[in-house]
Amino acid sequence: MQLFLIQFDISVPFAAWEEGFIDHQPVRESAGIEDVFHGHVAESNRIMIGLKAESQTVLDELMEAEAANIEATGHVLDSTEILVVDVSSD
């Protein structure tokens, strides 16, 4: 499993984005993607989420297939930055 730290801008208030993110959880779970955390970056319109998935490909395929739904939550797609973290099992 890899950990993905994802930052992006939102075009709606945090509470509105969060509602859409939570509603979308079953779709992520069905793709094998696990939510680790989500939060609002202090004093900004940026969000940071942590997700676990088997590979970057799994995440990329879901984001492509669900782009319209993700964008409808207020996620500004072209602002997305993804860091891939190989987590030690120690």
N, C-alpha and C positions, 0 to 999 in steps of 0.2 A: 504494500500500500504506500502511496505517496500522499503527502500533505500539500495542499495548495492554499497559499495565502493570496487572496484576491482583493484588490482595491479598485474602487470605481466611484465616479460621481453619480449623484441622483438628482432628478429634476422635480422631485416631490418631497414633502416633509418625510422625515425618518419613519414616523408611525405608519404612514401610507405605504412606503416601500416595504417595511417590515411585515405588514399584513400580507402583501403579495408574496414575499419570500417564504413565509410560513405556509401559506396556501399551496405553494409549489413544491413543498417538501416530499410529498408522495411520488412525484415525478422523478426527483433526484434519487430517492430510495430505490425506485424500480430500475434505475440505471446503475445501481450499485455504488452510489455516491452518498457518503455519510457527512452530515453536518457536524462540525466541531464547535464553531462559535460564529456569532455575527455581532457587529457593533458599529456605532457611529464614531468616526474619527473626530476627536474634540475640536470644536471651533472651525468646522468645515462642513462642506456638503458631500464629504467622502464617506464611504462605507468600507469596512474591512470584514471579510468573511474567511473562515477556515473550513475547508472541505477535504475529505479523504476519498481517494479513488484508486483503483488498480493502476491507472495510467493516465497520462495527459490526453491520450487519444479518447478515452472514455469521457473525460470532461469536455474536450473540444467537440465531440460528436453531439453531446447533449446540448451544449451552448448553441451549436449551429441549428439543431432541430427545433430548439425552443426559443430561438432568438426573438421572435415577435412577442411571445409571452413574457420573456425576461424584460424586454424593453417596456412592455406595458406596466410593469411594476414601478417604473421610474428610473431604472438602471440605464445610464448613458453608456451604451455599448462601446463606443469608440474611445472611452476613457479607461477601459479595463486594463489593469496590469496584473499579471499572474506570476507569482514566485513559486517554484517547485522546490519542496523541501524533502530530501530523503531522510526519513526519521530513523534514528538508531533504535534497535530493539533492546538495547542494554538498559 
